[in-house]
Amino acid sequence: MKSVNITINLYSLDELSAKARERAIREHRDFLLSVMQPDDFISGDPEYDTPDQLSEAYDSEYDYVLFNDDPVIESIECNEYLFFSDGAMANCTTFCGKHERAVETVLHVFGKDYQVA
């Protein structure tokens, strides 16, 4: 067996190069659009929760996310996602609330967890 010590740098969206930033935004946009459903727009008011109204709200929001970077960037920043230098999202967990590890961020790589400093 051979061992290698390495340093893995993780970046916030605003620290990425232009090309990496574009990738991060594109991939997160694809994710957001892939999980969006008409049922996400149920308001609880039967007057507005008709199939036509839900479809209209879904289509409107889908187009907004598809053609605008702002909601995608907002989602990335409010979730404090971290990325590798090429713009690929790092598989991290940040514990919060009353969890015993609150404020700790862990990077998951090859089945192991590493504390993010």
C-alpha positions as CSV (number, residue, x, y, z in Angstrom):
1,M,0.0,0.0,0.0
2,K,1.2,3.5,-0.7
3,S,-0.2,6.6,1.0
4,V,-0.4,10.1,-0.4
5,N,-1.1,13.2,1.6
6,I,-3.0,15.8,-0.3
7,T,-4.7,19.1,0.2
8,I,-8.2,19.6,-1.3
9,N,-9.2,23.2,-1.9
10,L,-12.9,24.0,-1.8
11,Y,-14.3,27.3,-3.1
12,S,-17.5,29.3,-2.7
13,L,-19.2,30.4,-5.9
14,D,-17.6,33.9,-5.9
15,E,-14.1,32.4,-5.6
16,L,-14.4,30.4,-8.8
17,S,-12.9,31.4,-12.2
18,A,-15.5,32.6,-14.8
19,K,-15.5,29.2,-16.5
20,A,-15.9,27.2,-13.3
21,R,-18.6,29.6,-12.1
22,E,-20.5,29.0,-15.3
23,R,-20.3,25.3,-14.8
24,A,-21.5,25.5,-11.2
25,I,-24.5,27.7,-12.1
26,R,-25.4,25.5,-15.2
27,E,-25.3,22.3,-13.2
28,H,-27.2,23.7,-10.2
29,R,-29.8,25.2,-12.6
30,D,-30.2,21.7,-14.2
31,F,-30.7,20.2,-10.7
32,L,-33.3,22.9,-9.7
33,L,-35.3,22.4,-12.9
34,S,-35.1,18.6,-12.6
35,V,-36.8,18.6,-9.1
36,M,-39.4,21.3,-9.8
37,Q,-43.0,20.0,-10.0
38,P,-46.4,21.7,-10.5
39,D,-47.4,20.5,-7.0
40,D,-44.6,22.7,-5.6
41,F,-47.0,25.7,-6.2
42,I,-50.0,24.5,-4.2
43,S,-51.1,27.5,-2.2
44,G,-53.8,25.9,-0.1
45,D,-56.4,28.1,-1.7
46,P,-58.7,26.0,-3.9
47,E,-59.4,29.0,-6.1
48,Y,-55.7,29.1,-7.2
49,D,-54.9,25.4,-7.0
50,T,-56.6,24.3,-10.2
51,P,-54.6,22.2,-12.6
52,D,-54.4,25.2,-15.0
53,Q,-53.2,27.6,-12.3
54,L,-50.6,25.2,-11.0
55,S,-49.4,24.5,-14.5
56,E,-49.2,28.2,-15.2
57,A,-47.2,28.9,-12.0
58,Y,-44.9,26.0,-12.8
59,D,-44.2,27.1,-16.3
60,S,-43.6,30.7,-15.2
61,E,-41.1,29.7,-12.5
62,Y,-39.4,27.1,-14.7
63,D,-38.8,29.8,-17.4
64,Y,-37.6,32.2,-14.7
65,V,-35.0,29.8,-13.4
66,L,-34.1,28.6,-16.9
67,F,-33.3,32.1,-18.3
68,N,-32.0,33.9,-15.2
69,D,-28.9,33.3,-13.1
70,D,-30.1,35.2,-10.0
71,P,-32.4,32.5,-8.5
72,V,-29.7,29.8,-9.2
73,I,-27.0,32.0,-7.6
74,E,-29.3,32.7,-4.6
75,S,-29.9,29.0,-4.1
76,I,-26.2,28.3,-4.2
77,E,-25.3,31.1,-1.8
78,C,-28.0,30.6,0.7
79,N,-27.1,26.9,1.0
80,E,-23.4,27.8,1.2
81,Y,-22.4,25.2,-1.4
82,L,-18.7,24.5,-1.9
83,F,-17.0,23.6,-5.2
84,F,-13.8,22.2,-6.6
85,S,-11.7,24.5,-8.7
86,D,-13.4,23.3,-12.0
87,G,-16.9,24.2,-10.7
88,A,-18.0,20.7,-9.7
89,M,-20.0,20.7,-6.5
90,A,-18.2,19.1,-3.5
91,N,-20.2,16.5,-1.6
92,C,-20.4,18.3,1.8
93,T,-22.6,18.3,4.8
94,T,-22.9,21.3,7.1
95,F,-24.6,20.5,10.4
96,C,-26.8,23.2,11.8
97,G,-29.5,23.9,14.4
98,K,-29.3,21.9,17.6
99,H,-27.2,19.1,16.1
100,E,-24.3,18.2,18.3
101,R,-22.0,19.0,15.4
102,A,-23.7,22.3,14.5
103,V,-21.6,24.6,12.3
104,E,-19.2,21.8,11.3
105,T,-18.8,21.1,7.6
106,V,-17.7,17.7,6.4
107,L,-16.4,16.7,2.9
108,H,-17.4,13.2,1.8
109,V,-14.7,11.6,-0.6
110,F,-14.3,7.9,-1.5
111,G,-16.5,6.8,1.5
112,K,-14.6,8.9,4.1
113,D,-15.4,12.1,5.8
114,Y,-13.0,15.0,6.2
115,Q,-13.4,18.0,8.4
116,V,-13.4,21.2,6.3
117,A,-11.3,23.9,7.9
